[in-house]
Amino acid sequence: MSQLRRSGPSTAGRVAAGVPPSGDPASSRDPASSAAPIAPHLLPLTAAVGADGRLLVGGVDICRLADEQGTPLFVYDEEHLRARCREAVAAFGPGVAYGAKAFLCKSMARLAREEGMLLDVATGEELSIALAAGASPSSLVLHGNNKSAEELDTACSLGVHRVVVDSSDELDRLVGALAARRTGPGGSAPAPQQALVRVTPGVEAHTHEFVTTGREDSKFGFSLASGAADAAVEAIAAVDGLELVGAHAHIGSQIFRLDAFVQEIALLVPFVKRHGLSELCIGGGLGVAYLNGEAAPSIREWASVVHAACASAGLAQQVRVTAEPGRAIVATAGITCYRVGTIKHLPGIRTYVAVDGGMSDNPRPVLYGSGYEAFLPRAASSPRPLPARVVGKHCESGDVLVESARLPADLAVGDVLATPVTGAYGFSMASNYNRLRRPAVVFVGDGKARVVVRRERVDDLLRLED
Ligand SMILES: Cc1ncc(COP(=O)(O)O)c(C=O)c1O
């Protein structure tokens, strides 16, 4: 068995300079290397190839796992998840939270907590799953741009670590939630609920680009430029039982250019200083490589650019600087396995490879035009000379999983086909479109596989119906 060499295209020298590590995700495939085997840096940390060419992750044969568990199947490398959580805690300290929307189930919540991360939850439902996993309220940060009275009541009565205040209307509801809290022992006032104010800094960044806008066009948070964020600080300070400890901003997702964060920090630090706040959360958003030719900064590199930017903007050392990575923790830890059902060669046009999942287990290609790779776990280091489009089984022509895939020439119906880097925003955005049952989720490690979310059954689809 050979461990795969993981070094991807280097980001060295480009990270600090803010030069994108690669081009646009949809167009960064290098034609010269496009028949190359799947790049090892797109596979989970413990990926290895056996003497027979088959992929093992966590010591588990992926084809055999797919045979046993059925497909589609989300497979996560537990060691990879733990390594990324540890890296985040080492880089940012104990206030760093896992952006749970990227992938949340009880086992993931437990794992992130075991590795010392807080949990950023964006809804009452995510909060309930975190609690069901045994996370203490004091490890939860509640986000959301339209928190209901019920969500705020729950968060305040439990005493979560931080509530992030997103709007004036929400602040009104928060006043009600705080007033409804039960008194403490002996009738004493409950401890103040600690809060962050969500600021819209006017920097927006996605994938490789970022822009600074004078007028923040966002549904989230209070505008910095208009003075709404300063007014919000005053309004929060006037609420009994609420303690404003810091500022929060999130500038986008799948960000490769670390200078976008430098820009964010340059705008936020004067605000933090002006209001004497003790915490600055820069949000999540660090990008990951999805395609062979791509490379992304590591969490450690991200943190070091962030800390340097805070220092050069004059942020006092005692201000706690935190972050909320989601994708960067889980994306590369996960692969999705499918079964090939049909192969349709259209001479002079293209080859369609249809698998047994689709936009219901990975809506990102349809939603965002996101690019992915595909490979066969039975031939994990084989060249992939066959250009093909990998599509799902939904009744939509747009149901595309990999628009420009490359696959081994001996691809056959019945093969297990895998898409790497599908650990983030796949399971969490999955749907029952066409009433497909959502796939199982399996964690692998130490030669063993454990089902952490079982595959839905038809009774699950019917259980809410008359
Ligand atoms: C407030 C907030 N924090 C953290 C995240 C996690 O972002 P990512 O998965 O890009 O790191 C998000 C994602 O949208 C977010 O909205």
The ligand as an ORCA input file, in Angstrom:
! r2SCAN-3c Opt
* xyz 0 1
  C     -21.473     33.820      9.655
  C     -20.778     32.702      8.995
  N     -19.707     32.152      9.610
  C     -19.038     31.105      9.063
  C     -19.418     30.580      7.851
  C     -18.635     29.428      7.280
  O     -18.115     29.778      6.060
  P     -17.097     28.800      5.279
  O     -17.729     27.458      5.226
  O     -16.970     29.438      3.954
  O     -15.822     28.797      6.049
  C     -20.515     31.142      7.164
  C     -20.932     30.599      5.858
  O     -21.735     31.101      5.142
  C     -21.214     32.236      7.751
  O     -22.266     32.781      7.158
*
